Amino acid sequence: MTPMKIVKEACAKGLTIIAITDHNSAENTSAVMAAARETGLRIIPGIEVTTSEEAHIVALFGDAESALSMQELVYKKLQRGENNAELFGIQVVANESDEVEGINKRLLIGATDLRLEEVVEEIHDRGGLAVAAHIDRQSFSVVSQLGFIPEGVRFDAIEISKGMTLNEARNRFSEYKLVPLITASDAHGLEEIGAGRTHFQVAYPDIAELGLALKGISGRKTIEGTTDLPQTVNRQ
């Protein structure tokens, strides 16, 4: 999963927008954006934050600087320890040419000591969108860890994993019907890119337009029941 390979695979599968949201890190985001510069692929910079409750929250931003600002906070609050490469793999930092520039030795698989509410607030303070990740899974989701989504936590969307349809999710999570549902690949390998997709009707593929589409205002909206529209976001 190097920058050039990600971009090549996403383009081959006809994706228009993908989000790069590594666990507790945004160090490779700028490289993927650079690798996609001469293509039609739009990269949404982001980070998947693990809260103190061990729930995953996806943060999507309009620029790499905001994602890196969130990363700075996460690194300060991240569980101490060093990555065990034999157990969890090598955490490579690469450039847009897929050249290795460093190894991240932080325990990125660990949790931060940031509470759920704090994470969502920090994302919004940076102009980002906060998404409750894969709430249908039995681990590392807000629902699996807390049993519910707390009132007052302002998620911009709820993500359903590619293993469940949106109709199934609406029946199972009917109490959250006021929050937009999306699906994404949550890809951890090249072959998974594009496995889960959400289609948007937007004027331009950027974070502001995605925010409008999630709210269903100004003619922007999410579109279901199609596989051939170009306005697509796919989380990595």
C-alpha positions as CSV (number, residue, x, y, z in Angstrom):
1,M,0.0,0.0,0.0
2,T,2.5,2.6,-1.2
3,P,1.4,6.0,-2.6
4,M,1.9,5.3,-6.3
5,K,0.3,1.8,-6.1
6,I,-2.7,3.2,-4.2
7,V,-3.3,5.9,-6.9
8,K,-2.8,3.5,-9.8
9,E,-5.2,1.0,-8.3
10,A,-7.9,3.6,-7.5
11,C,-7.6,5.1,-11.0
12,A,-7.9,1.6,-12.6
13,K,-11.1,1.1,-10.7
14,G,-12.6,4.3,-11.8
15,L,-12.7,6.1,-8.5
16,T,-12.9,9.9,-8.4
17,I,-12.2,10.6,-4.8
18,I,-10.4,8.5,-2.1
19,A,-9.7,9.3,1.5
20,I,-6.4,8.3,3.1
21,T,-7.0,7.6,6.7
22,D,-4.2,5.6,8.3
23,H,-4.5,4.5,11.9
24,N,-3.5,7.4,14.2
25,S,-1.2,8.9,11.6
26,A,-1.4,11.2,8.5
27,E,2.3,11.0,7.6
28,N,1.7,9.4,4.1
29,T,-1.2,11.6,3.1
30,S,0.9,14.3,1.4
31,A,2.8,11.7,-0.6
32,V,-0.4,10.1,-1.9
33,M,-1.7,13.6,-2.8
34,A,1.5,14.3,-4.7
35,A,1.4,10.9,-6.5
36,A,-2.2,11.8,-7.7
37,R,-1.4,15.3,-8.8
38,E,-1.3,14.5,-12.6
39,T,-4.3,12.2,-12.5
40,G,-8.0,12.9,-12.2
41,L,-8.0,11.3,-8.7
42,R,-8.9,13.6,-5.8
43,I,-7.3,12.7,-2.4
44,I,-9.1,13.6,0.8
45,P,-6.4,13.8,3.6
46,G,-7.4,12.3,6.8
47,I,-6.6,10.1,9.8
48,E,-8.4,7.3,11.7
49,V,-8.2,8.2,15.4
50,T,-8.6,5.6,18.1
51,T,-10.3,7.2,21.1
52,S,-9.7,6.3,24.8
53,E,-12.8,4.0,24.5
54,E,-11.0,2.2,21.7
55,A,-13.5,3.4,19.1
56,H,-12.3,4.4,15.6
57,I,-13.3,7.8,14.4
58,V,-12.5,8.8,10.8
59,A,-11.4,12.5,10.3
60,L,-11.6,14.0,6.8
61,F,-10.0,17.3,6.1
62,G,-9.7,19.9,3.3
63,D,-6.0,20.0,3.3
64,A,-2.9,18.1,4.5
65,E,-2.0,20.8,7.0
66,S,-5.2,20.2,9.0
67,A,-4.7,16.4,8.9
68,L,-1.1,16.9,10.2
69,S,-2.4,19.2,12.9
70,M,-4.7,16.5,14.0
71,Q,-1.8,14.0,13.9
72,E,0.2,16.2,16.1
73,L,-2.5,16.1,18.8
74,V,-2.9,12.3,18.3
75,Y,0.8,11.7,18.7
76,K,0.8,13.7,22.0
77,K,-2.1,11.7,23.3
78,L,-1.1,8.3,21.9
79,Q,-0.4,5.3,24.1
80,R,3.3,5.0,24.8
81,G,5.2,2.1,23.4
82,E,7.0,1.0,20.2
83,N,5.5,-0.8,17.3
84,N,6.2,-4.6,17.1
85,A,6.9,-4.9,13.3
86,E,6.7,-8.7,13.5
87,L,3.2,-8.6,14.9
88,F,1.8,-5.5,13.3
89,G,3.9,-4.9,10.2
90,I,6.4,-2.3,9.3
91,Q,5.0,1.3,9.4
92,V,6.7,2.8,6.3
93,V,6.7,6.5,5.6
94,A,7.1,6.9,1.8
95,N,7.3,9.6,-0.8
96,E,5.2,10.0,-3.9
97,S,7.7,7.9,-5.9
98,D,7.3,5.0,-3.4
99,E,10.7,5.5,-2.0
100,V,11.0,4.8,1.7
101,E,11.9,7.9,3.7
102,G,11.5,6.5,7.2
103,I,9.9,4.0,9.6
104,N,7.3,5.2,12.1
105,K,8.0,3.3,15.3
106,R,5.1,4.7,17.3
107,L,2.5,2.2,18.6
108,L,-0.1,3.3,16.0
109,I,-2.3,0.3,16.7
110,G,-2.8,1.6,20.2
111,A,-5.4,4.1,21.6
112,T,-5.1,7.7,22.5
113,D,-6.3,9.1,25.8
114,L,-8.7,11.4,23.9
115,R,-12.4,10.8,24.7
116,L,-14.9,10.4,21.9
117,E,-16.4,13.8,22.4
118,E,-12.9,15.4,22.4
119,V,-11.9,13.8,19.1
120,V,-15.1,14.9,17.3
121,E,-14.6,18.5,18.6
122,E,-11.0,18.6,17.6
123,I,-11.9,17.4,14.1
124,H,-14.6,20.1,13.8
125,D,-12.2,22.8,15.2
126,R,-10.0,22.0,12.2
127,G,-12.8,22.3,9.7
128,G,-13.0,18.5,9.2
129,L,-15.8,16.0,8.9
130,A,-16.1,13.4,11.7
131,V,-17.3,9.9,10.8
132,A,-18.1,7.1,13.2
133,A,-16.2,4.2,11.6
134,H,-17.6,0.8,10.8
135,I,-20.3,0.8,13.5
136,D,-21.6,-2.6,12.4
137,R,-18.4,-4.3,13.5
138,Q,-18.0,-6.1,16.8
139,S,-14.8,-4.3,17.8
140,F,-13.3,-0.8,17.5
141,S,-16.5,1.0,16.7
142,V,-18.5,3.5,18.8
143,V,-21.4,1.0,19.1
144,S,-19.3,-2.0,20.0
145,Q,-17.3,-0.1,22.6
146,L,-20.1,2.0,24.2
147,G,-23.3,0.2,23.1
148,F,-24.7,3.3,21.5
149,I,-23.8,6.7,20.0
150,P,-24.0,9.3,22.8
151,E,-26.4,12.1,22.3
152,G,-24.7,15.4,21.7
153,V,-21.8,13.9,19.7
154,R,-22.1,15.6,16.3
155,F,-21.0,13.0,13.8
156,D,-21.2,14.2,10.2
157,A,-21.8,10.6,9.0
158,I,-21.9,7.0,10.2
159,E,-19.8,4.5,8.2
160,I,-21.1,1.0,7.5
161,S,-18.5,-1.6,6.5
162,K,-18.6,-3.2,3.1
163,G,-20.0,-6.4,4.7
164,M,-23.5,-4.8,5.3
165,T,-25.9,-3.0,2.9
166,L,-27.2,0.4,3.8
167,N,-30.8,-1.0,3.9
168,E,-29.6,-3.6,6.4
169,A,-27.9,-0.9,8.4
170,R,-31.0,1.3,8.5
171,N,-33.0,-1.5,10.0
172,R,-30.3,-2.4,12.5
173,F,-29.4,1.1,13.5
174,S,-32.8,2.8,13.0
175,E,-32.2,5.0,16.1
176,Y,-29.5,6.9,14.2
177,K,-31.7,7.7,11.2
178,L,-30.9,11.5,11.4
179,V,-27.2,10.9,10.7
180,P,-26.2,10.2,7.1
181,L,-25.0,6.6,6.4
182,I,-22.1,5.9,4.1
183,T,-20.1,2.9,3.2
184,A,-16.4,2.5,2.3
185,S,-13.8,-0.1,1.6
186,D,-11.6,0.6,4.7
187,A,-8.9,-1.0,2.5
188,H,-5.8,-2.5,4.1
189,G,-4.6,-4.1,0.8
190,L,-4.6,-3.0,-2.8
191,E,-7.2,-5.6,-3.8
192,E,-9.7,-4.1,-1.3
193,I,-9.6,-0.6,-2.8
194,G,-13.1,0.2,-4.2
195,A,-14.8,-2.7,-2.5
196,G,-17.1,-0.3,-0.7
197,R,-18.2,2.9,-2.3
198,T,-20.4,5.9,-1.6
199,H,-21.6,8.0,-4.6
200,F,-22.1,11.8,-4.2
201,Q,-23.7,14.3,-6.5
202,V,-21.4,17.3,-6.0
203,A,-20.2,20.3,-8.0
204,Y,-16.6,19.6,-7.3
205,P,-14.7,16.8,-5.5
206,D,-13.6,18.5,-2.3
207,I,-14.3,18.3,1.4
208,A,-16.7,21.3,1.4
209,E,-18.9,19.7,-1.3
210,L,-18.9,16.4,0.5
211,G,-20.1,18.2,3.6
212,L,-23.0,19.7,1.6
213,A,-23.8,16.3,0.1
214,L,-24.0,14.7,3.5
215,K,-26.4,17.4,4.6
216,G,-28.4,17.1,1.4
217,I,-28.4,20.8,0.7
218,S,-27.8,23.1,-2.3
219,G,-28.5,20.3,-4.7
220,R,-25.7,18.1,-3.3
221,K,-26.6,14.7,-2.1
222,T,-25.6,11.0,-1.7
223,I,-26.9,8.7,-4.4
224,E,-27.7,5.0,-3.8
225,G,-28.4,2.1,-6.1
226,T,-25.8,2.9,-8.8
227,T,-22.3,1.8,-9.6
228,D,-21.4,3.9,-12.5
229,L,-21.4,7.5,-11.2
230,P,-18.0,9.2,-11.1
231,Q,-18.6,11.1,-7.8
232,T,-17.2,8.5,-5.5
233,V,-15.4,8.5,-2.2
234,N,-13.5,5.4,-1.0
235,R,-11.7,5.3,2.4
236,Q,-8.4,3.5,2.5
